[in-house]
């Protein structure tokens, strides 16, 4: 097994994550921990929250290098992997001629992207086509090359979000018109979903062509490491629809892209928890991130209920250190879950916490 300079215990971590992924660790818990970061503080001084220009990819990989170097002494279950946040949404619309805007997020060091709707109405759809020689695709390939070179031997490069299915229709005509089109122009929606599949396969195949697998698996900002070539799907548009709409418009595109690769992960926001049961039945689903949103109970607070609704699928969620440590001490943590623990004061505290995590067994 290869090693990573910023994860000396890579071998043991992957062995643990293999147990989580094989669903043979329902009595165990897993965790990553965040501690104060000088790299994040520096990023926050340089970038205010809000719009910014496309950054130099070499500066971005240098940021990730500093960030993961700081974490090398933390003995948690995380896989250090840089996320191509610059390409997380705007790439897809940019490839079809959209105007891409970039946004800085000082809290996590991301610079993300989005586009305004590409079409004024569906009559303009036929002008859209995917060109692999488009300047945005070359920019994407160049960033992949820079990230892979900069990370080599030290940390990994994470997969990043798909923008397919109804998400892609949002990119074309905006959210309101996308929902209306399901009723008024369903055939145009179907054509858009087909174009989305072509585009997303090209983007994700290019990722795997450039980014080597890590010990036969995909590094994941969400689930850390998963065997095979794994994509990161979004079912966000169906958070505001019924389950029936997901079954009609969401299941087939998600299943199709999962089948094209080796499966995928999804995230579910607080307002999308009515989808838990149906999303859990996607073939090839490897993990589910449970997000927290204002107006809904934190996933950590209702985890026994959420676990009962999702079977043995590996779950991932965020929780603050004091609350996690309290339930750990009380022996009240749910198993088969990856906990992303924030606000741990220092590395020594993090490693003492992880000793307890590794020893923990439910029941």
Legacy VTK file of the C-alpha trace (Angstrom):
# vtk DataFile Version 3.0
C-alpha trace
ASCII
DATASET POLYDATA
POINTS 363 float
0.000 0.000 0.000
1.261 3.459 -0.903
1.455 6.193 1.691
0.737 9.893 1.826
3.156 12.263 3.532
0.265 14.111 5.167
-1.434 10.883 6.322
1.227 8.631 7.886
-1.478 6.239 9.082
-3.131 5.873 5.674
-3.018 2.080 5.746
-4.934 1.799 9.013
-7.437 4.477 7.991
-8.293 2.740 4.715
-8.712 -0.555 6.543
-11.204 1.101 8.865
-13.024 2.809 5.996
-13.228 -0.521 4.159
-15.184 -1.872 7.122
-17.537 1.111 6.985
-18.039 0.740 3.243
-18.619 -3.015 3.452
-21.344 -2.291 6.030
-19.627 -4.597 8.497
-19.060 -1.887 11.106
-22.531 -1.015 12.335
-21.247 -1.293 15.904
-18.356 1.115 15.291
-18.006 4.858 14.779
-15.662 6.887 12.575
-14.594 10.502 12.745
-12.615 13.351 11.274
-11.712 16.309 13.468
-11.051 19.943 12.622
-8.659 22.077 14.638
-7.660 25.748 14.281
-5.865 26.301 10.978
-3.308 28.948 10.083
-3.950 28.245 6.387
-7.649 29.044 6.816
-6.851 32.171 8.788
-4.551 33.327 6.000
-7.242 32.572 3.401
-9.754 34.614 5.409
-7.404 37.583 5.498
-6.992 37.445 1.742
-10.588 36.794 0.748
-13.761 38.349 2.043
-16.937 36.336 1.652
-18.542 36.975 -1.713
-17.660 37.350 -5.382
-14.080 37.093 -6.579
-12.087 36.290 -9.707
-11.072 32.826 -10.864
-7.958 32.078 -8.813
-4.635 30.786 -10.053
-4.855 26.963 -9.646
-1.241 26.934 -8.439
-2.197 29.234 -5.586
-5.150 27.013 -4.785
-3.137 23.796 -4.616
-0.572 25.631 -2.487
-3.389 26.499 -0.065
-4.440 22.861 0.160
-0.825 21.851 0.677
-0.493 24.200 3.655
-3.856 23.128 5.052
-3.166 19.391 4.946
0.422 19.777 6.139
-1.001 21.307 9.326
-3.207 18.254 9.805
-0.553 15.592 9.280
-0.228 14.891 13.017
-3.976 14.309 13.485
-4.712 10.587 13.811
-8.317 10.646 12.642
-10.217 8.733 9.961
-9.961 11.448 7.323
-8.236 11.175 3.960
-6.567 14.495 3.081
-8.003 15.416 -0.321
-8.222 18.728 -2.158
-11.644 19.619 -3.526
-11.963 21.380 -6.897
-14.466 23.853 -5.496
-13.806 26.221 -8.389
-15.424 23.645 -10.690
-18.235 22.527 -8.416
-21.114 24.120 -10.347
-19.936 26.788 -12.752
-17.945 24.393 -14.900
-21.041 22.721 -16.302
-22.789 25.905 -17.363
-19.502 27.478 -18.421
-18.919 24.643 -20.887
-22.125 25.668 -22.673
-21.316 29.377 -22.809
-22.633 30.536 -19.432
-21.130 33.466 -17.537
-19.338 31.953 -14.547
-19.116 33.810 -11.231
-16.772 32.784 -8.428
-17.439 33.161 -4.716
-15.039 32.935 -1.773
-16.002 31.070 1.405
-13.530 31.971 4.168
-15.000 29.447 6.620
-13.729 26.461 4.637
-11.216 27.852 2.160
-13.390 27.234 -0.876
-13.775 29.363 -3.973
-16.938 28.037 -5.585
-18.708 28.886 -8.834
-22.157 29.298 -10.325
-23.741 30.581 -13.544
-26.830 32.607 -14.302
-29.464 30.730 -16.368
-28.148 30.118 -19.866
-31.417 30.341 -21.799
-34.098 32.986 -22.007
-36.565 30.249 -22.961
-36.583 26.721 -24.361
-36.552 27.958 -27.975
-32.818 28.556 -27.530
-32.040 25.015 -26.403
-30.950 23.694 -29.806
-27.977 26.054 -29.889
-26.417 24.202 -26.952
-23.817 21.523 -27.533
-20.834 20.160 -25.673
-17.447 20.888 -27.249
-14.499 19.084 -25.569
-12.217 21.790 -26.999
-14.087 24.576 -25.203
-11.834 26.937 -23.240
-13.574 25.951 -19.988
-12.804 22.284 -20.566
-9.148 23.098 -21.138
-9.164 25.216 -17.972
-10.637 22.224 -16.138
-8.037 19.811 -17.511
-5.268 22.230 -16.650
-6.487 22.577 -13.055
-6.671 18.792 -12.763
-3.078 18.489 -13.972
-1.890 21.151 -11.527
-3.781 19.595 -8.605
-2.528 16.077 -9.304
1.059 17.275 -9.626
0.849 19.428 -6.491
-0.774 16.710 -4.394
1.413 13.804 -5.516
2.768 11.795 -2.626
1.313 14.143 -0.002
-2.483 14.143 -0.270
-5.240 13.140 -2.683
-7.704 14.932 -4.966
-11.411 14.548 -4.186
-14.210 13.865 -6.602
-16.628 16.777 -6.973
-20.303 17.367 -7.492
-22.341 16.350 -10.526
-24.716 18.860 -12.062
-27.050 16.547 -13.951
-30.747 15.795 -14.126
-32.986 18.555 -12.834
-29.973 20.376 -11.388
-28.824 20.892 -14.959
-32.249 22.189 -15.974
-31.849 24.778 -13.196
-28.608 25.858 -14.914
-30.436 26.315 -18.199
-33.639 28.141 -17.265
-33.554 28.798 -13.509
-35.314 26.968 -10.710
-38.824 28.384 -11.100
-38.976 27.747 -14.836
-37.467 24.298 -14.338
-40.289 23.256 -12.021
-42.912 24.754 -14.357
-41.351 22.951 -17.311
-41.928 19.575 -15.681
-45.620 20.223 -16.260
-45.608 22.454 -19.316
-42.675 21.221 -21.405
-41.696 17.769 -20.163
-40.145 16.770 -23.497
-37.688 19.688 -23.321
-36.784 18.640 -19.798
-36.074 15.124 -21.054
-33.842 16.487 -23.817
-31.979 18.634 -21.294
-31.472 15.654 -18.986
-29.999 13.701 -21.913
-27.556 16.524 -22.683
-26.713 16.673 -18.983
-25.785 12.995 -18.962
-23.438 13.451 -21.917
-21.797 16.475 -20.308
-21.456 14.952 -16.848
-19.994 11.702 -18.141
-17.376 13.695 -20.061
-16.503 15.781 -16.988
-16.310 12.828 -14.614
-14.482 10.530 -17.041
-11.902 13.277 -17.526
-11.521 13.476 -13.758
-10.775 9.774 -13.470
-8.484 9.912 -16.519
-6.357 12.534 -14.742
-6.694 11.624 -11.058
-5.276 8.237 -10.063
-7.326 6.103 -7.716
-6.023 5.921 -4.160
-5.498 2.263 -3.288
-8.196 1.325 -5.770
-10.665 3.892 -4.491
-11.929 7.443 -4.860
-10.961 10.119 -2.369
-14.075 11.938 -1.199
-14.523 15.210 0.639
-17.767 13.703 1.892
-17.066 10.039 2.681
-13.216 10.141 2.703
-12.519 6.997 0.631
-14.669 4.542 -1.298
-13.539 1.596 -3.448
-13.901 2.139 -7.189
-14.659 5.197 -9.327
-17.346 6.963 -7.327
-19.297 10.087 -8.320
-20.938 12.685 -6.085
-24.602 13.193 -6.979
-27.024 15.941 -5.937
-30.774 15.498 -5.576
-31.265 19.026 -4.229
-34.090 20.025 -6.645
-36.290 17.287 -5.186
-35.922 18.581 -1.649
-38.764 20.948 -2.580
-40.917 18.364 -4.350
-42.814 15.245 -3.419
-41.346 11.759 -3.428
-43.422 11.103 -6.547
-41.554 13.819 -8.443
-38.257 12.221 -7.483
-39.478 8.842 -8.709
-40.640 10.380 -11.994
-37.775 12.760 -12.724
-34.904 12.079 -10.325
-34.350 8.371 -9.931
-33.452 7.429 -13.502
-30.792 10.141 -14.083
-29.153 9.408 -10.723
-29.225 5.658 -11.297
-27.872 6.038 -14.812
-24.780 7.972 -13.734
-24.192 5.633 -10.774
-24.298 2.688 -13.186
-21.943 4.422 -15.632
-19.266 4.502 -12.937
-18.994 2.380 -9.770
-21.717 4.040 -7.726
-22.022 7.337 -5.936
-22.651 9.347 -2.826
-25.424 11.858 -2.172
-26.144 14.625 0.307
-29.550 15.339 1.799
-30.348 18.739 3.318
-32.658 19.274 6.259
-35.610 20.066 3.985
-35.047 16.901 1.953
-35.371 14.239 4.624
-38.678 13.041 3.188
-36.487 11.563 0.423
-34.377 9.381 2.712
-36.159 6.108 2.066
-36.333 6.446 -1.727
-32.798 7.747 -2.166
-31.543 4.903 0.032
-32.754 2.441 -2.585
-30.505 3.772 -5.358
-28.352 0.905 -6.565
-24.691 1.621 -5.914
-25.280 4.255 -3.235
-22.139 4.208 -1.087
-22.789 6.899 1.537
-25.204 9.672 2.437
-24.258 13.028 3.941
-26.991 14.426 6.212
-26.897 18.207 6.068
-28.208 20.672 8.626
-30.323 23.669 7.696
-32.049 26.438 9.605
-35.561 25.484 10.668
-34.891 21.749 10.886
-33.514 19.597 13.723
-29.798 18.922 13.492
-29.127 15.472 12.060
-27.026 14.633 15.114
-30.020 15.275 17.385
-32.342 12.872 15.573
-29.772 10.376 14.327
-31.444 7.222 15.719
-34.552 8.078 13.691
-32.541 8.856 10.553
-30.546 5.655 10.899
-33.771 3.640 11.178
-34.950 5.175 7.911
-31.741 4.552 5.943
-30.868 0.974 6.894
-27.154 0.159 6.879
-26.017 2.857 4.424
-22.922 4.655 5.762
-24.043 8.059 7.041
-21.950 11.208 7.344
-22.824 14.298 9.376
-21.291 17.299 11.103
-21.289 17.952 14.842
-19.492 20.318 17.221
-16.827 18.848 19.494
-18.536 19.469 22.892
-21.746 17.742 21.802
-19.917 14.825 20.225
-17.626 14.346 23.238
-20.598 14.399 25.586
-22.459 11.618 23.752
-19.237 9.682 23.348
-18.738 9.764 27.119
-22.380 8.761 27.669
-22.031 5.909 25.173
-24.971 7.244 23.156
-23.488 7.466 19.637
-25.083 5.660 16.687
-22.870 3.196 14.831
-22.049 2.917 11.143
-21.684 6.695 11.019
-18.837 8.999 10.040
-18.875 12.048 12.317
-17.209 15.249 11.077
-16.296 16.855 14.411
-15.620 20.598 14.359
-14.078 23.029 16.844
-11.615 20.630 18.458
-9.161 22.910 20.291
-5.845 21.289 19.324
-4.096 18.236 17.893
-3.447 16.615 21.284
-7.139 16.787 22.174
-8.038 15.456 18.735
-5.808 12.414 19.108
-7.080 11.615 22.599
-10.597 11.824 21.210
-9.720 9.460 18.359
-8.391 6.849 20.765
-11.876 6.716 22.258
-13.495 6.690 18.814
-11.471 3.687 17.676
-12.256 1.787 20.868
-15.978 2.600 20.814
-18.542 -0.141 20.252
-22.292 0.309 20.350
-24.545 -1.880 22.427
LINES 1 364
363 0 1 2 3 4 5 6 7 8 9 10 11 12 13 14 15 16 17 18 19 20 21 22 23 24 25 26 27 28 29 30 31 32 33 34 35 36 37 38 39 40 41 42 43 44 45 46 47 48 49 50 51 52 53 54 55 56 57 58 59 60 61 62 63 64 65 66 67 68 69 70 71 72 73 74 75 76 77 78 79 80 81 82 83 84 85 86 87 88 89 90 91 92 93 94 95 96 97 98 99 100 101 102 103 104 105 106 107 108 109 110 111 112 113 114 115 116 117 118 119 120 121 122 123 124 125 126 127 128 129 130 131 132 133 134 135 136 137 138 139 140 141 142 143 144 145 146 147 148 149 150 151 152 153 154 155 156 157 158 159 160 161 162 163 164 165 166 167 168 169 170 171 172 173 174 175 176 177 178 179 180 181 182 183 184 185 186 187 188 189 190 191 192 193 194 195 196 197 198 199 200 201 202 203 204 205 206 207 208 209 210 211 212 213 214 215 216 217 218 219 220 221 222 223 224 225 226 227 228 229 230 231 232 233 234 235 236 237 238 239 240 241 242 243 244 245 246 247 248 249 250 251 252 253 254 255 256 257 258 259 260 261 262 263 264 265 266 267 268 269 270 271 272 273 274 275 276 277 278 279 280 281 282 283 284 285 286 287 288 289 290 291 292 293 294 295 296 297 298 299 300 301 302 303 304 305 306 307 308 309 310 311 312 313 314 315 316 317 318 319 320 321 322 323 324 325 326 327 328 329 330 331 332 333 334 335 336 337 338 339 340 341 342 343 344 345 346 347 348 349 350 351 352 353 354 355 356 357 358 359 360 361 362
